[in-house]
Amino acid sequence: MYFIANNTFIGNRIDQKSFFSRIKETGLTLVIPIIHSVINSLKQSRNEEVFNAILKDCENLLPETETESPKRKRKTTIKLNEYILSESSGTYTNYVNDDINISLLSTFYEVIDIIKSEMETRFEKNDELIKAVSNIYELNYDDFKIFNDLKINIPSKEEIICVKNYLKENNISNKNIFLELYQQRKAFKATYEMIAAVEVFGCSSAVCELQ
């Protein structure tokens, strides 16, 4: 139901192919504000008003079928011929619908909570790490300190300064830095090994699927 809602509320407002292609072409640092906006939208959507609107849209997507369940013909005994008989239909339908809606609402909240929690864990709680990975070729020594928590050795300030001067003097663009450091790995061993470790950083299945 949530995915139907996603198409209903979001899909009609943006071109999803264009949206995801822009994310793939955007650096992680620039994507972080977008991720935060999505998380806030999920928090705001966790209420009965949104649920009822989504449920209504889902019901409108269902085909209109009016099928009556076969009714068994009742036979009354001839002993009751002298009495006035009446029939009444079941009154449990509304209770059944209420139970279904309560169950759907609970599922709706659960789905939102899971998605929000996963996004916060992967992005919001790792802002500093994401920025460090995204900006690694800026060679900012202070950004590298977080890699120590991951048991990744970082080069000295002196080596970083030397590397930056070398790259500037040889006019090496960011996209060619890793290849250049590989070729100069004996001279800039610590810097190369750090970037190599970050470049093969384990990513989630969601990132793999997006690619």
C-alpha positions in Angstrom: 0.0 0.0 0.0 2.8 2.4 0.8 4.4 1.9 -2.6 1.0 2.7 -4.2 0.9 5.8 -2.1 4.4 6.7 -3.1 3.4 6.7 -6.8 0.2 8.6 -6.0 1.6 11.4 -3.9 5.1 11.7 -5.3 5.1 10.0 -8.6 2.5 12.4 -10.0 4.6 15.4 -9.0 8.0 14.5 -10.2 9.6 12.6 -13.1 11.0 9.7 -11.1 13.5 8.7 -13.8 14.8 12.2 -14.0 14.9 12.5 -10.2 17.0 9.3 -9.7 19.3 10.1 -12.6 20.1 13.5 -11.0 20.8 11.8 -7.7 23.3 9.4 -9.4 25.1 12.4 -11.0 25.2 14.4 -7.8 27.8 14.1 -5.1 26.9 12.7 -1.7 27.4 16.0 0.0 24.7 17.7 -2.2 22.3 14.8 -1.8 22.3 15.0 2.1 19.8 17.9 2.2 17.5 15.9 -0.1 17.7 12.9 2.1 16.9 15.0 5.1 13.8 16.4 3.3 12.6 12.9 2.5 13.0 11.9 6.1 11.0 14.9 7.3 8.3 14.2 4.8 8.0 10.6 6.1 7.7 12.0 9.7 4.9 14.4 8.6 3.1 11.6 6.7 2.7 9.4 9.8 -0.8 10.3 10.7 -4.4 9.1 10.1 -5.3 11.9 7.7 -2.6 10.9 5.2 -3.4 7.2 5.7 -7.1 7.8 4.9 -6.2 9.8 1.8 -3.9 7.0 0.6 -6.5 4.4 1.4 -9.1 6.3 -0.6 -6.7 6.5 -3.6 -6.0 2.8 -3.3 -9.7 2.0 -3.3 -10.2 4.1 -6.4 -7.5 1.9 -8.2 -9.5 -1.2 -7.5 -11.8 -2.5 -10.3 -15.5 -1.8 -9.7 -17.1 -5.2 -9.3 -20.5 -5.8 -7.8 -20.7 -9.5 -7.2 -23.3 -10.8 -4.9 -22.4 -13.8 -2.9 -24.8 -16.7 -3.5 -27.5 -16.8 -0.9 -28.8 -20.1 0.3 -32.6 -20.5 0.0 -34.0 -21.1 3.4 -36.8 -23.6 3.9 -39.2 -22.9 6.6 -41.1 -25.7 8.3 -44.8 -25.9 7.7 -45.3 -25.8 11.5 -44.5 -22.0 11.3 -47.2 -21.2 8.8 -49.4 -19.6 11.4 -46.7 -17.2 12.5 -45.3 -14.0 11.0 -41.6 -14.5 10.1 -39.0 -11.8 9.4 -35.4 -12.0 8.2 -32.5 -9.7 9.0 -29.0 -9.4 7.4 -25.8 -9.6 9.3 -24.6 -6.5 11.0 -21.0 -7.4 11.4 -19.8 -5.9 8.1 -18.8 -2.5 9.6 -16.9 -4.2 12.4 -15.0 -6.2 9.9 -14.1 -3.1 7.9 -13.0 -1.3 11.0 -10.7 -4.2 12.0 -9.2 -4.2 8.4 -8.6 -0.4 8.5 -6.9 -0.7 12.0 -4.7 -3.4 10.6 -3.8 -1.4 7.5 -3.1 1.7 9.6 -0.8 -0.3 11.8 1.0 -1.7 8.7 1.2 1.8 7.2 2.9 3.2 10.4 5.3 0.2 10.5 6.4 0.7 6.9 7.1 4.4 7.4 9.0 3.7 10.6 11.2 1.1 9.0 12.0 3.3 6.0 12.7 6.3 8.2 14.9 4.3 10.5 16.9 2.8 7.7 17.4 6.2 6.0 18.5 7.8 9.3 20.9 5.0 10.0 22.5 5.1 6.5 22.5 8.9 6.0 21.5 11.1 8.8 23.6 9.4 11.5 26.6 9.2 9.1 26.8 12.8 7.8 30.4 13.3 8.7 31.5 10.0 7.1 29.5 10.7 4.0 31.0 14.1 3.6 34.5 12.8 4.2 34.1 10.1 1.5 32.5 12.5 -1.0 35.2 15.1 -0.6 38.2 12.8 -0.3 39.9 14.2 -3.4 39.8 17.7 -1.8 42.6 16.2 0.5 41.4 18.1 3.6 43.4 16.5 6.5 40.7 17.3 9.1 38.0 15.4 7.1 40.2 12.3 7.2 40.2 12.0 11.0 36.9 10.0 11.0 38.6 7.2 8.9 40.6 6.4 12.1 37.3 5.1 13.6 37.1 2.6 10.7 40.7 1.4 11.3 41.9 3.2 8.1 45.3 4.7 8.4 45.5 8.3 7.4 48.6 10.1 6.1 50.4 12.8 7.9 49.7 16.5 7.4 53.1 16.9 5.8 52.4 14.1 3.2 49.0 15.6 2.4 50.6 19.0 1.7 53.3 17.4 -0.5 50.6 15.5 -2.4 48.5 18.6 -3.0 51.5 20.5 -4.3 52.5 17.7 -6.6 49.0 17.4 -8.0 48.7 21.2 -8.5 52.1 21.5 -10.2 51.3 18.6 -12.6 47.7 19.9 -13.2 46.1 16.6 -12.2 42.3 16.8 -12.2 40.2 15.2 -9.5 39.0 12.3 -11.7 42.7 11.3 -12.4 44.0 11.7 -8.8 43.6 8.0 -7.9 45.4 6.8 -11.0 48.2 9.3 -10.5 48.6 8.3 -6.9 48.7 4.6 -7.9 51.6 5.4 -10.3 53.3 7.4 -7.5 52.3 4.9 -4.7 55.9 4.5 -3.5 56.3 8.2 -3.0 52.8 8.8 -1.5 52.2 5.4 0.1 49.9 6.5 3.0 47.7 8.7 0.9 47.3 6.1 -1.8 46.4 3.4 0.6 43.9 5.6 2.4 42.1 6.6 -0.8 42.3 3.0 -2.1 40.6 1.8 1.1 37.9 4.4 0.8 37.3 3.8 -2.9 36.4 0.1 -2.2 34.3 1.1 0.8 31.5 -1.4 1.4 28.2 0.0 0.2 24.7 -1.1 0.8 22.5 -3.2 -1.5 20.4 -0.1 -2.2 23.4 1.7 -3.7 24.1 -1.3 -5.9 20.5 -1.5 -7.1 20.5 2.2 -7.8 23.6 1.8 -10.0 
